[in-house]
């Protein structure tokens, strides 16, 4: 029989444990029974409404001293409002029925992954071997912050724990939906084995002919050090060249365990793989946070978050976009291939075997040389041919209006108001027909706006209002003679009522809306994430502006997801014409990006041309409807003189109160506008007199007056 001293010691141990809170549903019941709103409770706890919601749906737990205060409150409410019935157990989630598998294709496809081809992991046509039992997941502990769960598709039974996990130094692997797995690995090879055999991590393919996403493990600084990696990599001028030396102990461990690294080596984004066995891909991707794997410009504030919150940001991005494969630019290009796989399996009529066949609408498996005017000056096509005929210059606007063209009335306006078009490049990608085959050369062709390609045409005779930028050049100046243009630019000249007579052209016979699924997925990701931040489609313009002013404060983790989605759009388009990297490159040599089927500068030109034309069309319509002319344009941002500090003071509205079609309209979807910034009109004029662009600085205020462009 236990002694009194032993019993008291046990009781004292219990008293020293962390305070225990009632279940999340009971917390919500008690608050509602007391008639207290979440907002009022948040104020009392000196927290946010979203945090209270997290406490009540089980997404996170309070930390000291808020934990003790919250427990005291709930105990008081429990005494006043006891539960009269035991709540019923939640119904089990419906089982997910796996879809029939399509045999994997046999062709290895070069991808954008860190600017090199993905390792060939072999043919995948054998049955899937049984996996070992998964480790049980536990909820996030009270010392971690988790947040509101994003809507997600049904869980794939092969990947019960989601697409990725963030590994901390104590062996806790934080996944999506607040789960935490125990990872016993103490070396990188052990981590790879655990990830593939036990973790239950990964994501299903986005297209029936595609492939599943490899699991991603994100290492905190503490986890990296525990696994034998340096906390930081130093000594390289360029971030992209960061990698462990080949004689580093961890690199030797990987090789000894018969794993391989891709040609990029062990850098901030490392891929470790073996040849496939049957249908099982054997590849794990690592991202090392302290090696700057998550660029602050694309993932603002994410590297400094708690592991559970990092997992949430990356997890929502993975569910709505794609499991990160590197920078957001890399992921943007990978998404194109994931949604439009280059090959599909077909049954050979003679042998009955499955063979790899071209997937219609895709870019295929082989890289394609551009037409000389679509290339860059250092491209082998240009250098080897001695091409001197000029190049496409389809870039985004960087235009500032002449100060001399400002009227007295405009100068007397009190404000300069900047409008920013939501993901303008994404809006331009919608229903965009691009070339799928190699270019053919034509002399004196008749212009056809339905054929994608590059046209040499003289548009210098077209005279437009000098208070607007020319639609034909990025700097807004009038063309001075024949130049190469993408189809959309020439078609807009026709739309404005002018005759066009191309001198020559490089056109593509096979065409398709290659970017449509990419547009649709990113648009949904953008709109859904904004809606989670309180910016929904049903808001009127005034409410929309108010919601946009506060949306980043609603949930910083989802605000980071939104920033990453926008960076994915711009970066993905930019990657279509990736230039050579490194000081050792010599003009005329091929560089790694050229080996990708997605190195397509003509598609990039088509997106940017359409975006710039869309911008000019709105500028032109605004001038016709309101008599207002812009002060400056920078890519998707335009600055107008305004009688008030709000876009509502100058945007055109019908008598019914509805926005006039054709001009700039406020709203949360791609192509619609939001407020970028407001400054005094005098501020804008001073910048213009210095040759600076107000659209670049409309957010920043007076501190930029002495900066150069």
C-alpha positions as CSV (number, residue, x, y, z in Angstrom):
1,X,0.0,0.0,0.0
2,X,1.3,3.5,-1.0
3,X,2.5,5.7,1.8
4,X,1.1,9.1,2.5
5,X,4.3,10.8,1.4
6,X,4.3,8.9,-1.9
7,X,0.6,9.9,-2.6
8,X,1.3,13.5,-1.8
9,X,4.3,13.5,-4.1
10,X,2.1,12.2,-6.9
11,X,-0.5,14.9,-6.2
12,X,2.2,17.6,-6.2
13,X,3.5,16.4,-9.5
14,X,0.0,16.7,-11.0
15,X,-0.4,20.2,-9.6
16,X,2.9,21.3,-11.3
17,X,1.7,20.1,-14.7
18,X,0.3,22.6,-17.3
19,X,-3.3,23.7,-16.6
20,X,-5.7,21.5,-18.5
21,X,-8.4,23.2,-20.5
22,X,-11.8,21.7,-21.5
23,X,-12.2,20.4,-25.1
24,X,-12.5,23.1,-27.8
25,X,-16.2,22.6,-28.3
26,X,-16.9,23.1,-24.6
27,X,-14.9,26.3,-24.6
28,X,-17.2,27.7,-27.3
29,X,-20.3,26.5,-25.5
30,X,-19.3,28.1,-22.3
31,X,-18.5,31.5,-24.0
32,X,-21.9,31.4,-25.8
33,X,-23.7,30.5,-22.6
34,X,-22.2,33.5,-20.9
35,X,-23.3,35.7,-23.8
36,X,-19.8,36.9,-24.6
37,X,-18.6,37.5,-28.2
38,X,-15.3,36.3,-29.5
39,X,-14.3,39.9,-30.0
40,X,-15.0,40.8,-26.4
41,X,-13.1,37.7,-25.2
42,X,-10.2,38.5,-27.4
43,X,-10.1,42.0,-26.0
44,X,-10.0,40.6,-22.4
45,X,-7.2,38.2,-23.2
46,X,-5.3,40.9,-25.1
47,X,-5.4,38.7,-28.2
48,X,-7.1,38.6,-31.6
49,X,-10.5,37.3,-32.7
50,X,-8.8,34.8,-34.9
51,X,-6.7,33.5,-32.0
52,X,-9.9,32.9,-29.9
53,X,-11.4,31.1,-32.9
54,X,-8.3,28.9,-33.0
55,X,-8.8,28.1,-29.3
56,X,-12.4,27.1,-29.9
57,X,-11.8,24.9,-33.0
58,X,-8.7,23.2,-31.6
59,X,-6.3,24.7,-34.0
60,X,-4.1,26.1,-31.2
61,X,-3.7,26.4,-27.5
62,X,-2.9,29.4,-25.4
63,X,0.6,29.9,-23.8
64,X,1.4,31.3,-20.3
65,X,0.3,33.7,-18.9
66,X,-2.8,33.7,-21.2
67,X,-3.2,30.0,-20.5
68,X,-3.8,30.4,-16.8
69,X,-6.1,33.4,-17.3
70,X,-8.2,31.5,-19.9
71,X,-8.4,28.5,-17.7
72,X,-9.6,30.6,-14.7
73,X,-12.3,32.2,-16.9
74,X,-13.5,28.8,-18.3
75,X,-13.7,27.3,-14.7
76,X,-15.8,30.2,-13.6
77,X,-18.2,29.8,-16.6
78,X,-18.3,26.0,-16.0
79,X,-19.5,26.6,-12.5
80,X,-22.3,28.9,-13.7
81,X,-23.3,27.0,-16.9
82,X,-22.8,23.3,-16.4
83,X,-23.3,21.1,-19.4
84,X,-26.6,19.2,-19.2
85,X,-25.8,16.6,-21.8
86,X,-22.8,14.8,-23.1
87,X,-22.1,15.9,-26.7
88,X,-22.3,13.1,-29.3
89,X,-19.1,11.9,-30.7
90,X,-18.4,13.3,-34.1
91,X,-19.3,11.2,-37.1
92,X,-16.3,9.5,-38.7
93,X,-15.0,11.1,-41.9
94,X,-16.1,9.3,-45.1
95,X,-13.5,7.1,-46.6
96,X,-11.7,8.3,-49.7
97,X,-12.1,5.9,-52.6
98,X,-8.8,5.8,-54.5
99,X,-9.1,6.6,-58.2
100,X,-7.9,4.1,-60.7
101,X,-4.3,4.6,-61.5
102,X,-3.1,5.4,-65.1
103,X,0.2,3.7,-65.9
104,X,3.1,6.1,-65.6
105,X,4.7,7.1,-68.8
106,X,8.2,6.1,-69.8
107,X,9.7,9.4,-70.9
108,X,11.8,11.4,-68.6
109,X,10.8,15.1,-68.8
110,X,13.3,17.9,-67.9
111,X,11.8,20.2,-65.3
112,X,12.5,23.6,-63.9
113,X,13.7,22.1,-60.6
114,X,16.6,24.3,-59.6
115,X,17.3,24.9,-63.2
116,X,18.2,21.3,-64.1
117,X,16.5,18.1,-65.3
118,X,14.8,16.1,-62.6
119,X,16.6,12.8,-61.9
120,X,15.3,9.9,-63.9
121,X,13.8,7.6,-61.3
122,X,12.8,4.9,-63.7
123,X,9.6,3.4,-65.1
124,X,6.7,3.1,-62.8
125,X,4.3,0.3,-63.9
126,X,4.5,-2.3,-61.1
127,X,1.9,-2.6,-58.2
128,X,2.4,-0.4,-55.2
129,X,4.1,-2.4,-52.4
130,X,2.6,-2.1,-48.9
131,X,3.9,0.6,-46.7
132,X,4.8,0.1,-43.1
133,X,2.3,1.3,-40.6
134,X,2.2,5.1,-40.1
135,X,3.3,6.6,-36.8
136,X,0.4,8.2,-35.0
137,X,0.1,11.9,-35.3
138,X,-0.4,14.1,-32.3
139,X,-2.0,17.5,-32.2
140,X,0.2,20.6,-31.9
141,X,1.4,21.2,-28.4
142,X,0.4,24.3,-26.4
143,X,3.7,26.0,-26.9
144,X,3.0,26.2,-30.7
145,X,0.7,28.6,-32.5
146,X,-1.6,27.1,-35.1
147,X,-4.3,29.0,-36.9
148,X,-7.5,28.7,-38.9
149,X,-7.7,25.6,-41.1
150,X,-7.9,26.3,-44.8
151,X,-10.5,24.4,-46.8
152,X,-8.8,21.4,-48.5
153,X,-9.7,18.4,-50.6
154,X,-10.4,15.0,-49.2
155,X,-7.2,13.3,-47.8
156,X,-5.5,10.9,-50.1
157,X,-5.2,7.6,-48.1
158,X,-1.6,7.2,-49.4
159,X,-0.6,10.6,-47.8
160,X,-2.6,10.8,-44.6
161,X,-0.4,13.5,-43.1
162,X,-0.3,15.9,-45.9
163,X,2.3,17.2,-48.4
164,X,5.0,18.4,-46.0
165,X,6.4,18.8,-42.5
166,X,8.6,21.3,-40.7
167,X,11.2,19.6,-38.6
168,X,12.3,21.2,-35.3
169,X,15.4,20.4,-33.3
170,X,13.5,18.3,-30.8
171,X,12.4,15.7,-33.4
172,X,8.9,17.2,-33.8
173,X,7.7,17.3,-37.4
174,X,4.9,19.8,-37.8
175,X,2.5,19.1,-40.6
176,X,-0.7,20.5,-42.0
177,X,-3.9,20.8,-39.9
178,X,-2.0,21.0,-36.7
179,X,-0.6,17.5,-36.6
180,X,2.8,16.8,-35.1
181,X,4.8,13.6,-36.0
182,X,7.7,12.2,-33.9
183,X,10.7,11.9,-36.2
184,X,13.6,9.8,-34.6
185,X,16.1,10.6,-37.4
186,X,19.5,11.9,-36.4
187,X,21.1,11.8,-39.9
188,X,20.0,13.0,-43.3
189,X,19.8,9.4,-44.7
190,X,17.7,8.4,-41.7
191,X,15.4,11.4,-42.3
192,X,15.0,10.4,-45.9
193,X,14.1,6.8,-45.0
194,X,11.7,7.9,-42.3
195,X,10.0,10.4,-44.7
196,X,9.5,7.8,-47.4
197,X,8.7,4.8,-45.2
198,X,6.9,6.1,-42.2
199,X,5.8,9.7,-42.3
200,X,2.8,9.4,-44.6
201,X,3.8,12.6,-46.4
202,X,3.2,13.5,-50.0
203,X,0.6,14.8,-52.3
204,X,-1.4,13.3,-55.2
205,X,-0.9,14.4,-58.8
206,X,-2.7,17.4,-60.2
207,X,-3.5,15.7,-63.5
208,X,-4.3,12.1,-64.3
209,X,-1.2,11.8,-66.5
210,X,1.1,13.6,-64.0
211,X,3.0,12.3,-61.0
212,X,2.6,12.6,-57.3
213,X,4.4,15.4,-55.5
214,X,7.4,14.2,-53.5
215,X,7.3,14.9,-49.8
216,X,8.9,18.1,-48.5
217,X,10.8,18.3,-45.2
218,X,11.6,21.9,-44.1
219,X,14.5,22.1,-41.6
220,X,14.7,24.7,-38.9
221,X,18.1,25.9,-38.0
222,X,18.1,23.7,-34.9
223,X,17.1,20.6,-37.0
224,X,19.8,21.3,-39.6
225,X,22.5,21.4,-36.9
226,X,21.1,18.3,-35.2
227,X,21.4,16.5,-38.6
228,X,25.0,17.5,-39.1
229,X,24.5,20.5,-41.4
230,X,26.0,23.9,-40.8
231,X,23.5,26.5,-39.5
232,X,24.5,28.9,-42.3
233,X,26.3,28.6,-45.7
234,X,28.8,31.3,-46.3
235,X,31.4,32.3,-48.8
236,X,29.3,32.6,-52.0
237,X,28.3,35.9,-53.7
238,X,25.2,34.4,-55.3
239,X,22.5,32.7,-53.2
240,X,21.8,30.3,-56.0
241,X,25.4,28.9,-55.9
242,X,25.1,28.0,-52.2
243,X,25.8,24.3,-51.7
244,X,27.8,22.0,-49.4
245,X,31.2,20.9,-50.7
246,X,31.4,17.4,-52.0
247,X,33.7,16.3,-49.2
248,X,31.2,17.4,-46.5
249,X,30.4,14.6,-44.0
250,X,26.6,14.8,-44.8
251,X,27.2,14.5,-48.5
252,X,29.4,11.5,-47.9
253,X,26.6,10.0,-45.6
254,X,24.1,10.4,-48.4
255,X,26.4,8.7,-51.0
256,X,27.3,5.9,-48.5
257,X,23.6,5.1,-48.0
258,X,23.3,4.8,-51.8
259,X,21.2,7.9,-52.2
260,X,21.9,10.5,-54.8
261,X,21.8,14.3,-55.0
262,X,20.7,16.2,-58.2
263,X,23.4,18.1,-60.1
264,X,22.5,21.2,-58.0
265,X,24.1,19.4,-55.0
266,X,23.1,20.0,-51.4
267,X,21.9,23.6,-51.3
268,X,18.9,25.5,-49.7
269,X,16.6,23.2,-51.8
270,X,18.1,19.7,-51.9
271,X,16.6,16.7,-53.7
272,X,17.7,13.3,-52.5
273,X,16.6,10.3,-54.6
274,X,17.1,6.7,-55.7
275,X,15.8,5.0,-58.9
276,X,12.1,4.1,-58.6
277,X,11.1,0.7,-57.5
278,X,7.8,-0.2,-59.2
279,X,5.4,2.7,-58.9
280,X,7.2,4.0,-55.8
281,X,9.1,7.2,-56.5
282,X,11.9,7.5,-54.0
283,X,12.6,11.1,-53.7
284,X,12.5,13.6,-50.8
285,X,13.0,17.3,-51.0
286,X,14.6,19.3,-48.2
287,X,14.4,23.0,-47.6
288,X,16.8,24.6,-45.1
289,X,15.3,27.7,-43.6
290,X,18.6,29.1,-42.2
291,X,20.1,28.8,-45.7
292,X,17.4,31.3,-47.0
293,X,15.3,28.6,-48.7
294,X,12.3,30.9,-48.3
295,X,13.0,34.3,-49.9
296,X,11.6,37.1,-47.7
297,X,10.2,38.9,-50.8
298,X,8.0,35.9,-51.7
299,X,7.4,34.5,-48.2
300,X,7.3,37.7,-46.0
301,X,8.0,36.8,-42.4
302,X,7.6,33.1,-42.8
303,X,11.2,32.1,-41.8
304,X,10.7,33.8,-38.5
305,X,7.4,32.0,-37.6
306,X,7.0,29.1,-35.3
307,X,7.3,25.7,-37.0
308,X,3.6,25.0,-36.8
309,X,2.8,28.3,-38.5
310,X,5.4,27.7,-41.2
311,X,3.8,24.3,-41.8
312,X,0.5,26.0,-42.1
313,X,1.7,28.6,-44.6
314,X,3.4,26.1,-46.8
315,X,0.6,23.6,-46.4
316,X,-2.1,25.9,-47.5
317,X,0.1,26.9,-50.5
318,X,0.7,23.2,-51.3
319,X,-3.0,22.4,-51.1
320,X,-4.1,25.4,-53.3
321,X,-1.1,25.7,-55.6
322,X,1.6,23.0,-55.5
323,X,4.0,21.5,-53.0
324,X,6.9,24.1,-53.1
325,X,9.8,22.9,-55.3
326,X,12.2,25.8,-54.8
327,X,11.6,29.5,-55.2
328,X,8.1,30.6,-56.0
329,X,9.3,31.1,-59.6
330,X,10.4,27.5,-59.8
331,X,7.1,26.4,-58.3
332,X,5.2,28.5,-60.8
333,X,6.9,26.8,-63.7
334,X,6.5,23.4,-62.1
335,X,2.8,24.0,-61.8
336,X,2.5,24.5,-65.5
337,X,4.0,21.0,-66.2
338,X,2.1,19.4,-63.3
339,X,-1.2,20.6,-64.8
340,X,-0.2,19.9,-68.4
341,X,2.0,16.8,-68.3
342,X,3.9,16.4,-71.6
343,X,3.1,12.7,-72.1
344,X,0.4,10.2,-71.5
345,X,0.3,6.4,-71.7
346,X,-1.1,4.7,-74.8
347,X,-1.5,1.1,-75.6
348,X,0.7,-0.1,-78.5
349,X,-1.6,-1.8,-81.0
350,X,1.0,-4.3,-82.1
351,X,2.6,-5.3,-78.8
352,X,-0.2,-4.5,-76.4
353,X,2.3,-2.7,-74.1
354,X,1.9,0.7,-72.6
355,X,4.1,3.3,-74.4
356,X,4.7,7.0,-73.9
357,X,2.8,9.4,-76.2
358,X,2.5,13.1,-76.6
359,X,-0.2,14.7,-74.5
360,X,-2.2,17.1,-76.7
361,X,-2.2,20.7,-75.4
362,X,1.2,20.3,-73.6
363,X,4.6,21.6,-74.6
364,X,6.0,18.1,-75.1
365,X,9.2,16.6,-73.8
366,X,11.9,18.2,-75.9
367,X,13.2,21.8,-75.7
368,X,12.4,24.0,-78.6
369,X,14.6,26.8,-80.0
370,X,12.8,30.1,-80.4
371,X,12.7,32.2,-83.5
372,X,15.7,34.6,-83.6
373,X,13.7,37.7,-82.7
374,X,12.1,35.9,-79.7
375,X,15.5,34.9,-78.3
376,X,18.0,36.9,-76.2
377,X,21.2,38.3,-77.6
378,X,23.4,35.6,-76.0
379,X,21.2,32.7,-77.2
380,X,23.0,30.2,-79.6
381,X,20.3,30.7,-82.2
382,X,21.3,34.4,-82.4
383,X,25.0,34.1,-82.0
384,X,25.5,31.2,-84.4
385,X,23.2,32.7,-87.1
386,X,24.7,36.3,-86.8
387,X,21.1,37.6,-86.4
388,X,20.9,41.4,-86.5
389,X,17.2,41.8,-87.2
390,X,16.2,43.0,-83.7
391,X,14.2,41.4,-80.9
392,X,10.8,41.4,-79.4
393,X,10.6,44.1,-76.7
394,X,7.3,43.0,-75.0
395,X,7.8,44.2,-71.4
396,X,5.6,45.7,-68.8
397,X,5.1,49.5,-68.7
398,X,7.6,51.8,-67.1
399,X,6.2,55.2,-68.2
400,X,6.1,58.6,-66.6
401,X,4.1,61.4,-68.2
402,X,5.8,64.6,-69.2
403,X,5.3,67.3,-66.6
404,X,4.8,69.8,-69.4
405,X,1.6,68.0,-70.4
406,X,0.0,68.5,-67.0
407,X,-2.9,71.0,-67.0
408,X,-3.4,73.7,-64.3
409,X,-6.5,71.8,-63.3
410,X,-4.5,68.6,-62.8
411,X,-1.8,70.3,-60.9
412,X,-4.4,71.8,-58.5
413,X,-5.8,68.3,-57.7
414,X,-5.0,67.6,-54.0
415,X,-4.1,63.9,-54.3
416,X,-2.3,61.4,-56.4
417,X,-4.0,58.0,-56.1
418,X,-2.4,54.7,-57.1
419,X,-4.4,51.8,-58.4
420,X,-2.9,48.3,-58.6
421,X,-4.3,45.6,-60.9
422,X,-4.6,42.2,-59.1
423,X,-2.2,39.7,-60.6
424,X,-2.3,41.4,-64.0
425,X,-0.2,38.7,-65.6
426,X,-2.5,36.0,-64.4
427,X,-5.5,37.8,-65.8
428,X,-3.7,38.0,-69.1
429,X,-3.1,34.3,-69.1
430,X,-6.8,33.5,-69.2
431,X,-7.9,32.0,-72.5
432,X,-4.5,33.0,-74.0
433,X,-3.8,31.0,-77.2
434,X,0.0,30.3,-77.5
435,X,2.1,28.3,-80.0
436,X,2.8,24.7,-79.3
437,X,4.9,23.9,-82.3
438,X,8.2,25.3,-83.6
439,X,8.0,28.6,-85.4
440,X,7.8,28.9,-89.2
441,X,9.2,31.9,-91.1
442,X,6.9,33.9,-93.4
443,X,7.6,36.9,-95.7
444,X,5.0,39.7,-96.2
445,X,2.2,37.7,-94.4
446,X,-1.3,38.9,-94.0
447,X,-1.9,39.7,-90.3
448,X,-4.2,37.3,-88.5
449,X,-4.9,38.1,-84.8
450,X,-5.8,34.5,-84.1
451,X,-2.3,33.2,-84.9
452,X,0.3,33.5,-82.1
453,X,3.8,34.6,-83.1
454,X,6.1,37.5,-83.7
455,X,5.5,40.1,-86.5
456,X,7.8,42.6,-88.0
457,X,5.6,45.6,-88.6
458,X,5.9,49.4,-88.7
459,X,3.6,51.1,-86.2
460,X,5.4,54.4,-86.1
461,X,2.6,56.1,-88.1
462,X,0.1,55.6,-85.4
463,X,-0.4,58.9,-83.5
464,X,-2.2,58.7,-80.1
465,X,-2.8,61.2,-77.3
466,X,0.6,62.1,-75.8
467,X,-1.0,62.2,-72.3
468,X,-1.2,58.4,-72.6
469,X,1.7,55.9,-73.0
470,X,2.0,54.3,-76.4
471,X,0.6,50.8,-76.2
472,X,3.4,49.5,-78.4
473,X,6.5,50.2,-76.2
474,X,7.3,49.5,-72.6
475,X,8.5,53.0,-72.0
476,X,5.4,54.5,-73.6
477,X,7.3,56.3,-76.4
478,X,6.1,56.3,-80.0
479,X,7.8,53.7,-82.2
480,X,10.3,55.2,-84.6
481,X,10.2,52.5,-87.3
482,X,9.6,48.7,-88.0
483,X,9.9,46.5,-84.9
484,X,9.0,43.0,-83.8
485,X,5.7,42.7,-81.9
486,X,3.8,39.8,-80.4
487,X,0.3,39.1,-81.9
488,X,-1.7,40.9,-79.2
489,X,0.2,44.1,-79.7
490,X,-0.4,44.2,-83.4
491,X,-4.0,43.1,-83.0
492,X,-4.5,46.1,-80.7
493,X,-3.3,48.5,-83.4
494,X,-6.0,47.0,-85.6
495,X,-8.5,47.4,-82.7
496,X,-7.7,51.1,-82.6
497,X,-8.6,51.4,-86.3
498,X,-5.2,51.3,-88.0
499,X,-4.0,49.2,-90.9
500,X,-1.1,46.9,-90.3
501,X,1.1,45.4,-93.0
502,X,3.7,42.9,-91.6
503,X,7.0,42.7,-93.3
504,X,7.8,39.2,-92.1
505,X,6.7,37.0,-89.2
506,X,7.6,33.8,-87.2
507,X,4.3,32.0,-86.6
508,X,3.3,28.7,-85.1
509,X,0.8,26.3,-86.8
510,X,-0.1,24.3,-83.7
511,X,-1.8,26.4,-81.0
512,X,-3.6,25.9,-77.7
513,X,-4.6,27.6,-74.4
514,X,-1.7,26.0,-72.6
515,X,-1.9,28.2,-69.6
516,X,-5.6,27.8,-68.9
517,X,-5.4,25.2,-66.1
518,X,-2.5,27.2,-64.6
519,X,-4.6,30.3,-64.7
520,X,-7.6,28.6,-63.2
521,X,-5.7,27.0,-60.3
522,X,-3.8,30.2,-59.3
523,X,-6.9,32.3,-59.7
524,X,-8.9,30.1,-57.3
525,X,-5.9,30.1,-54.9
526,X,-5.8,33.9,-55.0
527,X,-9.5,34.5,-54.6
528,X,-10.0,31.8,-51.9
529,X,-7.1,33.1,-49.9
530,X,-8.3,36.7,-50.1
531,X,-11.8,35.5,-49.1
532,X,-10.3,33.8,-46.0
533,X,-8.8,37.2,-45.2
534,X,-12.2,38.8,-45.3
535,X,-12.1,40.2,-48.9
536,X,-15.0,38.5,-50.6
537,X,-16.6,39.0,-54.0
538,X,-19.9,40.2,-52.5
539,X,-18.5,43.4,-51.0
540,X,-19.4,46.7,-52.5
541,X,-16.5,49.0,-53.5
542,X,-16.4,50.9,-50.2
543,X,-16.5,47.7,-48.1
544,X,-13.9,46.2,-50.4
545,X,-11.4,49.1,-49.9
546,X,-12.0,48.8,-46.1
547,X,-11.4,45.1,-46.1
548,X,-8.2,45.4,-48.2
549,X,-6.9,48.0,-45.8
550,X,-7.1,45.4,-42.9
551,X,-6.6,42.1,-44.6
552,X,-3.0,41.5,-43.7
553,X,-3.8,42.0,-40.0
554,X,-6.6,39.4,-40.1
555,X,-4.2,36.5,-40.3
556,X,-0.5,37.0,-41.0
557,X,0.0,33.3,-42.1
558,X,-2.6,33.6,-44.8
559,X,-1.3,37.0,-45.8
560,X,2.0,35.3,-46.4
561,X,0.3,32.6,-48.5
562,X,-1.3,35.4,-50.6
563,X,2.1,37.0,-51.2
564,X,3.6,33.7,-52.3
565,X,0.7,33.1,-54.7
566,X,1.3,36.6,-56.3
567,X,5.1,35.8,-56.5
568,X,4.3,32.5,-58.1
569,X,2.5,34.2,-60.9
570,X,5.2,36.8,-61.7
571,X,8.0,34.4,-61.1
572,X,6.5,31.6,-63.2
573,X,6.0,34.0,-66.2
574,X,9.6,35.2,-65.7
575,X,11.0,31.7,-65.7
576,X,9.7,31.2,-69.3
577,X,12.7,33.3,-70.4
578,X,15.3,32.6,-67.8
579,X,18.7,34.1,-68.6
580,X,22.1,32.5,-68.1
581,X,23.5,32.7,-64.6
582,X,27.0,33.0,-63.3
583,X,30.1,35.0,-64.2
584,X,31.6,32.1,-66.1
585,X,29.0,32.0,-68.8
586,X,30.1,32.8,-72.4
587,X,27.8,34.2,-75.0
588,X,26.6,31.6,-77.5
589,X,26.8,28.7,-75.0
590,X,23.7,26.8,-74.0
591,X,22.7,27.2,-70.4
592,X,20.7,24.7,-68.3
593,X,17.3,26.5,-68.6
594,X,17.4,25.9,-72.4
595,X,17.0,22.2,-71.9
596,X,13.5,22.6,-70.5
597,X,10.4,22.4,-72.8
598,X,9.1,25.3,-70.7
599,X,11.9,27.7,-71.8
600,X,9.5,29.6,-74.0
601,X,10.2,33.3,-74.4
602,X,7.4,33.6,-76.9
603,X,4.8,32.5,-74.3
604,X,6.2,35.0,-71.8
605,X,6.0,37.7,-74.5
606,X,2.4,36.8,-75.2
607,X,1.4,37.2,-71.5
608,X,3.1,40.5,-71.1
609,X,1.9,41.9,-74.4
610,X,-1.7,41.0,-73.5
611,X,-1.3,42.5,-70.0
612,X,0.1,45.8,-71.4
613,X,-2.6,46.0,-74.0
614,X,-5.2,45.4,-71.3
615,X,-3.7,48.2,-69.3
616,X,-3.7,50.7,-72.2
617,X,-7.3,49.8,-73.1
618,X,-8.4,50.7,-69.6
619,X,-6.3,53.9,-69.7
620,X,-7.9,54.9,-73.0
621,X,-11.5,54.1,-71.8
622,X,-10.9,56.1,-68.6
623,X,-9.8,59.1,-70.7
624,X,-13.0,58.8,-72.8
625,X,-15.3,58.3,-69.9
626,X,-13.9,60.8,-67.3
627,X,-11.4,63.0,-69.1
628,X,-8.7,61.9,-66.7
629,X,-5.2,61.0,-67.8
630,X,-2.6,59.0,-65.7
631,X,0.5,60.5,-64.2
632,X,2.6,57.3,-64.5
633,X,2.3,53.6,-65.0
634,X,4.6,50.9,-63.6
635,X,3.7,47.3,-64.8
636,X,0.3,46.8,-63.1
637,X,0.2,50.1,-61.1
638,X,-1.2,53.4,-62.4
639,X,-1.3,56.7,-60.7
640,X,-4.1,59.3,-61.3
641,X,-4.6,62.8,-60.1
642,X,-7.7,62.8,-57.8
643,X,-10.0,65.3,-56.1
644,X,-10.1,63.0,-53.1
645,X,-8.0,60.4,-51.3
646,X,-10.0,57.5,-52.5
647,X,-10.4,55.7,-55.9
648,X,-14.2,56.3,-55.3
649,X,-13.5,60.0,-56.0
650,X,-12.5,59.5,-59.6
651,X,-13.5,56.1,-60.9
652,X,-16.5,56.1,-63.3
653,X,-19.9,54.9,-62.0
654,X,-23.2,54.8,-63.7
655,X,-26.3,56.5,-62.3
656,X,-27.3,53.2,-60.7
657,X,-24.1,53.2,-58.7
658,X,-22.6,50.3,-60.7
659,X,-19.0,50.7,-62.1
660,X,-18.9,51.6,-65.7
661,X,-17.5,48.8,-67.9
662,X,-14.3,49.3,-69.7
663,X,-12.4,51.3,-67.1
664,X,-10.7,50.4,-63.9
665,X,-13.0,48.5,-61.5
666,X,-12.4,47.7,-57.9
667,X,-12.6,44.1,-56.8
668,X,-10.8,41.0,-55.5
669,X,-10.4,39.0,-58.7
670,X,-7.4,39.0,-61.1
671,X,-7.6,42.0,-63.4
672,X,-9.7,44.1,-61.1
673,X,-8.1,47.0,-59.1
674,X,-7.2,47.7,-55.5
675,X,-5.8,50.8,-53.9
676,X,-2.0,50.9,-54.0
677,X,-1.4,54.1,-52.2
678,X,-2.3,57.8,-51.8
679,X,0.1,60.8,-51.7
680,X,-0.2,64.6,-52.1
681,X,-0.3,65.7,-55.8
682,X,2.7,68.0,-55.1
683,X,4.7,64.9,-54.1
684,X,4.0,63.2,-57.4
685,X,4.8,66.3,-59.4
686,X,8.2,66.7,-57.6
687,X,9.0,63.0,-58.4
688,X,8.1,63.5,-62.1
689,X,10.3,66.6,-62.3
690,X,13.2,64.5,-61.1
691,X,12.5,61.8,-63.7
692,X,11.3,59.3,-61.1
693,X,8.2,57.2,-61.3
694,X,5.4,57.9,-58.8
695,X,3.9,54.5,-59.4
696,X,7.0,52.9,-58.1
697,X,6.9,54.9,-54.8
698,X,3.2,55.6,-54.2
699,X,3.2,53.2,-51.2
700,X,6.4,54.6,-49.7
701,X,5.8,58.3,-49.2
702,X,8.3,61.2,-49.0
703,X,11.3,59.1,-48.0
704,X,11.9,58.1,-51.6
705,X,12.2,61.6,-53.1
706,X,16.0,61.4,-53.2
707,X,16.2,57.8,-54.5
708,X,17.2,56.9,-58.1
709,X,15.2,54.6,-60.3
